[in-house]
Amino acid sequence: MKGTFIKNENFKNPGEYKKTSLDERKENADFLIENCNGDSWTIYPKTFNLKERKGIHVYSNGNYEVTDKVLRNLKEKYTYECNF
């Protein structure tokens, strides 16, 4: 079986990507929630740094593992988006 493809004026070339509103929100967020690990969360802060203490574990890649309580406090102070 042989298929054919007809390009029309609405065709979007492969490789071309137009940013969505979600992309814009992620770019402008203070931190991204990367993962949920059951009773903790992995976040990537873009505009601030945290020190390791109770409820906050710092990874060498720039991510942090935080508890629910720490995440709630961060959500009150900063803008965020989920990145999953």
C-alpha contacts under 8 A as a table, 3 or more apart, distances in Angstrom:
res1	aa1	res2	aa2	distance
7	K	11	F	6.02
8	N	11	F	5.47
12	K	16	E	6.95
13	N	16	E	5.81
19	K	22	L	7.98
19	K	23	D	5.84
19	K	24	E	7.10
20	T	23	D	5.16
20	T	24	E	6.53
21	S	24	E	5.02
21	S	25	R	6.24
22	L	25	R	5.04
22	L	26	K	6.15
23	D	26	K	5.17
23	D	27	E	6.23
24	E	27	E	5.13
24	E	28	N	6.28
25	R	28	N	5.16
25	R	29	A	5.98
25	R	81	E	7.12
26	K	29	A	5.21
26	K	32	L	7.18
26	K	80	Y	7.52
26	K	81	E	5.81
26	K	82	C	7.92
26	K	83	N	7.71
29	A	32	L	6.89
29	A	46	K	7.64
29	A	78	Y	7.85
29	A	79	T	5.09
29	A	80	Y	4.90
29	A	81	E	6.32
30	D	45	P	6.13
30	D	46	K	5.38
30	D	47	T	5.27
30	D	48	F	7.55
30	D	78	Y	5.82
30	D	79	T	5.11
30	D	80	Y	5.73
31	F	43	I	6.75
31	F	44	Y	5.48
31	F	45	P	4.03
31	F	46	K	5.30
31	F	47	T	7.08
31	F	78	Y	7.42
31	F	79	T	6.67
31	F	80	Y	4.98
31	F	81	E	6.90
32	L	43	I	5.57
32	L	44	Y	5.10
32	L	45	P	6.31
32	L	46	K	7.77
32	L	80	Y	5.52
32	L	81	E	5.12
32	L	82	C	5.60
32	L	83	N	5.93
33	I	41	W	7.20
33	I	42	T	6.13
33	I	43	I	4.43
33	I	44	Y	6.43
33	I	80	Y	7.15
33	I	81	E	6.20
33	I	82	C	4.67
33	I	83	N	5.73
33	I	84	F	7.76
34	E	41	W	7.56
34	E	42	T	5.36
34	E	43	I	5.24
34	E	44	Y	6.74
34	E	82	C	6.37
34	E	83	N	5.13
34	E	84	F	6.12
35	N	41	W	5.76
35	N	42	T	4.97
35	N	43	I	7.09
35	N	83	N	7.80
35	N	84	F	6.94
36	C	39	D	7.57
36	C	40	S	6.17
36	C	41	W	4.59
36	C	42	T	6.33
37	N	40	S	5.13
37	N	41	W	5.69
37	N	42	T	7.39
38	G	41	W	7.66
39	D	67	T	6.70
39	D	68	D	6.99
40	S	65	E	6.47
40	S	66	V	5.55
40	S	67	T	4.58
40	S	68	D	6.11
41	W	65	E	5.44
41	W	66	V	5.25
41	W	67	T	6.23
41	W	68	D	7.14
41	W	71	L	7.54
42	T	63	N	6.55
42	T	64	Y	5.52
42	T	65	E	4.45
42	T	66	V	6.38
43	I	63	N	5.63
43	I	64	Y	5.33
43	I	65	E	6.41
43	I	66	V	7.44
44	Y	62	G	6.60
44	Y	63	N	4.71
44	Y	64	Y	6.43
45	P	48	F	5.90
45	P	49	N	6.74
45	P	62	G	7.82
45	P	63	N	7.18
50	L	56	I	7.81
50	L	58	V	7.93
51	K	56	I	7.42
51	K	58	V	7.47
52	E	56	I	5.23
52	E	57	H	5.39
52	E	58	V	5.81
53	R	56	I	5.30
53	R	57	H	6.98
54	K	57	H	7.89
55	G	65	E	7.87
55	G	66	V	5.43
55	G	67	T	5.21
55	G	69	K	7.91
55	G	70	V	6.53
56	I	64	Y	6.63
56	I	65	E	5.74
56	I	66	V	4.66
56	I	67	T	6.93
56	I	70	V	7.55
57	H	64	Y	5.57
57	H	65	E	5.01
57	H	66	V	6.49
58	V	62	G	7.27
58	V	63	N	6.46
58	V	64	Y	4.70
58	V	65	E	6.56
59	Y	62	G	5.86
59	Y	63	N	5.39
59	Y	64	Y	5.75
59	Y	65	E	7.64
60	S	63	N	7.26
66	V	70	V	5.94
66	V	71	L	6.33
67	T	70	V	5.32
67	T	71	L	6.21
68	D	71	L	5.09
68	D	72	R	6.16
69	K	72	R	5.17
69	K	73	N	6.41
70	V	73	N	5.17
70	V	74	L	6.23
71	L	74	L	5.04
71	L	75	K	6.12
72	R	75	K	5.15
72	R	76	E	6.52
73	N	76	E	5.28
73	N	77	K	6.69
74	L	77	K	5.23
74	L	78	Y	5.85
75	K	78	Y	5.43
75	K	79	T	6.53
75	K	80	Y	6.83
